Amino acid sequence: MLPKAFGLWKMFRLVPVLSWSATSFALGIGPAVSLNTSAQINWCYVTLVVFSGLVLHGITAHACNDLVDWRSGTDRVSPGILSGGSGVIKNGLLSERQLMFICLAGLLLPIAASLYLSSQRGPLVFVFLLVGAWSGLSYTLPPFRLSYRPLLGEWLSAFPTILCCTIGSFYILTGQVTIEVATAGVIHGFFSLGWLMQHHLPDMTADLGASPPKVTTPAFFSRRWGPGSARLAPASYCTLAALTGLWAGIFIDPVFFIVLPFATFCIYLSAATDPLNVASITVREKTMVLLTSGHAAILAVLLGLGW
């Protein structure tokens, strides 16, 4: 059982789960604390919400991704260091059948948690569950395969689930939604899509040679305007984060101006990337992940303190 447990841990991929999902929850939980004292926060709700989201991402979504991308062939030839799947099938740690079972098993905790939380907080909780489940399954699983189509994977699958993690966790804890929390979720979504696009850069050749071709947004740019244009994908999403932060700082709360230095650095990292050099892509992706996580953590604390 030890190799299977190790395979499950590798498939979970802690770093992207923490920087993508955990920070999304932090942006909802932090502001909720500012409206309630620590004693008033239902930490049972917090635990159920966070663990359900982490399971949907690290178990269901990653099992789907590993299975489908292995079958299409892109993970078999990817030169990526951080990308190219977890390698659990390639290294004989988990089988395709086991990944299918793991994908379905990952839905059990979120469903059970939603049944309980909806009885306490209302049926809107199911909307958040459905969006999370939709994202985990539709990003790579047939017949949707949204990540195999430019822009659709980001806008119809990845971005909605980040927004729901932030807004949903705040709603479950407070029973309301505020423009500050929604805006924080939007900004974090743009940052996360930025490093996700950076993550896809090493796989462009493998993705386009897969069956069916995995035409991610960077791969689409590369095929149409040359490899250098692929840098526009991560840079564009980081620019959207900067513009949203600027607008929110002016019209909602000056605390959102904190977005600007983080976004500016991420834009620079995108522009300085050599899309044909895996080492160049990887070191900048790691930095973008750190910046995205750091920004979310700081913003969550500031909103939590009511600044």
N, C-alpha and C positions, 0 to 999 in steps of 0.2 A: 504493500500500500504506500510505502514511502515515495517511490517515483511518481505515483498518481497525485499524492499530496503536493509534491514539489511542482508537478505539472500544473496543478490548479493554482498554486501560488504564482508561478510564472505567467499564466494566462491572465490572472487578475490585474497585473501590472499596476502596482501601488502608486507610482509617481503620477501617471496621467489621471488616475482616479482621484487622487488628492487634489491635483491642480485644476481639474475640470469640475468634478462634482462636489467635493468637500468644501471648496472655496465658494461655490455657488450657494450651498447651504449656509455658510458663514455669513454671507451677505443678507440672508433673510433672518437668521437667528440674532445677529448683532443688533439691528434696529429693533427687533422684538424685545430685547433686553432693556432698551431705553424707554419702552412704554410700560414695563413691568419691573418690579423688584425681582431679585433672584429667586425669592421664595414663591413668587407668583408664577414663575415659568414652570410649565409642566415638563419636567425633564424626561418623563416616560415618552411623551410625544416627540421630544427632540431625538431621543434614541431611536424610536421607530422610524421617524422620517429619514434621518441620516443613514441608518443601516439599510433601509429599503432602497434609497437612492444609490448607495455604494454597491449594493448587490446587483441592481439593474444594470449599472455601468460595468463593474468589474467582472461579473459573472455572465449575465445574459448577453449584453452587447459584445463583450470581448470573445465569448464563445462563438457567437454568430460570425464575427469578423474573421476569427481564425479559421473557422470551417469553410466559409464561402470563399475567402481569398486564397485558401490552399487549393480548393477545387478549381478555381478559375485559373490558377497558375501564377498569379502575381507574387504571392509570398514565396514561391519556390525559387525564384530567380532574383528577388529584390536584393540590391547591394546595401540597403540601409542598415545603419547601426541601431537606431532607435525604432525605425519603421520595419515593415516586412513581417508583422505578426510576432507572436511570442515564441514560435518555433516548437510548440509542444507536439505537433504531429510529426514534423520533420525529425525531431529527436526521439520519437517513440515514447513520449511520456503520456500522451493521451491519444485515443483513437477518434476517428470521425464520429463513430456512434456515441462514444462517451461525451464528446462535445455537444452533440444534439441533446443528450440527456441533461447535461449541465445547463445548457441554455434554457430548457424548460423548467428545471428545478429552481433556477434563479428567479422565476416569477412567483414562487410560492410565498416567500416572506413579504414582498411588496403587496400581494393580493390580500394576505391575512392582515397586514398592518392597515391597509386601506379600509377593509371591512370594519375594523375596530374604530379607526379615526373618523370614518364617515358617520358612525353612530354617535360620536361625540361632537363632531364639528360640522356635520352636514354633508350632503351629497357632492358638493364641489370638490371634495377630496378625491373622488373617483376621476375627475377630469385630470388632475395632476398625475394620478396613476396611469391613466390611459396615454397621456403624452409621453411619460417616461417609458412605458412599455412599447409604444409606437417607435420611439427613437431607438431603443435597444434592438428592435427587430427589423425596422425598415431600412436602417442605414446600409446594411449589406445583404439581408436575407431576401431571396426571390419571393414573389415576383417584383418587389419594389426596387431593391438594389440602388437606393438613392445616391449612395456614395460613388456609384459607377456612372453618374451623370453630372455634368458641370453645374454648379450652384445649387442643385436640388438637395444634395446631401447636407449642405450647410443650412439652407433656409427652411427646408421642410422637416428635417430630422434633428440635427445637432442644436441649432439655435433655440428652437422651442423648448427643448428639455432643460437647457441652462436657465432659461427664463422661468420655467415652472419650478425648478429647484429653489430658486430664490424667492419668488412670489409665493409658492406653495408653502414653504416652511414658515414664512412670515404669517401667512393667513391661518395656518393650522395653530400657531401659537397665540395669535392675537384676534382672529376673527375678522380681520380687515386687510385692505391692500392700500398702500400709499404710493404716491408718485415717486418719492425718494427711493423706495425699495425697487419699484419697477425699473427705474432709470439705472440703478446700480446693477440690476440683472442684465439689462441691455448692454451696458458698457462691458461688463465681464464676458458676456456672450461674444462681443466683437473681439476682445482680446483673445479669448479661447479659440475662436475661429482663425485668428491670425496665426497662432502657433500650430494649429492643426494643418493649415495650408503649408506652413514650413515643413511640417512632419511628412507631407506627401511628396516633397520635392525629390528625395532620392529614388522614389519608386516610379517616376514618370515613364521611363522606358519599359520597365516590367509591367506597369499598369496598362499601357497601350498595347502591349503584346499579349495580354491575358485573353482568355476566352470565357465570357464575352469581355471586350476591352473595358478596362476600368478608367473611364474618362473623368478623372477628378478635375477640379477647376484649374490647378496648375498644369496638369497634363493637357487640358484643352488649350490653354494659353501657349504652351510649348509647341504643340502640334500646329497651331495656327500662325503664330508670330515668332517662333524660335524659342530655344531654351531660356534665353535671358529674360523673356517677358514673363516667365513663370513667377518671378519675384514680385510681380504686381499683385498676385493673389494674397499673400500674407500682408504686404504693405497696405493694400486697400482696406482690409479689415481693421488693421491698427489705426489707419487714418479715420475710419468711421468711429472708432473708440475715442480718438482725440476730439473729433468734431462734436460728438455727443457729450463728452465731458465739458467742452467749452460752452456749449449751449446750456447744459444743466447748471454749470457754475454761475452763469449769468442770470438765468431765469428761475432756478429752483433753490440751490444752496451753494454757496462758495466752496464748500468742502469738495465738490466735484472737480475743482481745478487741479486737485492732486493727480487726476488722470493724465494731465498734459506731459509732464516729464517722462512718465512710464511709456506712454504711447509714442512720444518722440524717439525715445531710445529704441523701441521695437521697430519703428519705421526705418530707422538707420540700420538696424541689424538685417532687416529684410533686403534693403537696397544694397548692403555690402556683401550679401551672400553670392557665392558662385554656385549656380544651380547644377553645375556638372561636377562639383567637388563634394563628395559625401562628408568629408571632415569639416569643410566650411559650413555646410548645412547643419550638421549635428551640433557643433559648438554654439552656433547661434540659436538653434532651437532650444537647447538647454537653458540659455540665458533668457530667452523669451518666456519659457515656462516659469522660471524663477521670478521674472518681472510680473507676469500675470498673477501668480500666486501671491507675491508680495503686495501688489496693488490691492487685490481683493481683501487680504488680511488687514491691511491698514485702513481701507475704506470701511470694512465691517466694524473695526474698533471705533473709528471716528463716529460712524452713524450710531453705534451702540452707546457711545458716551453722550450722544445728542449734540455734537458739535456742528 
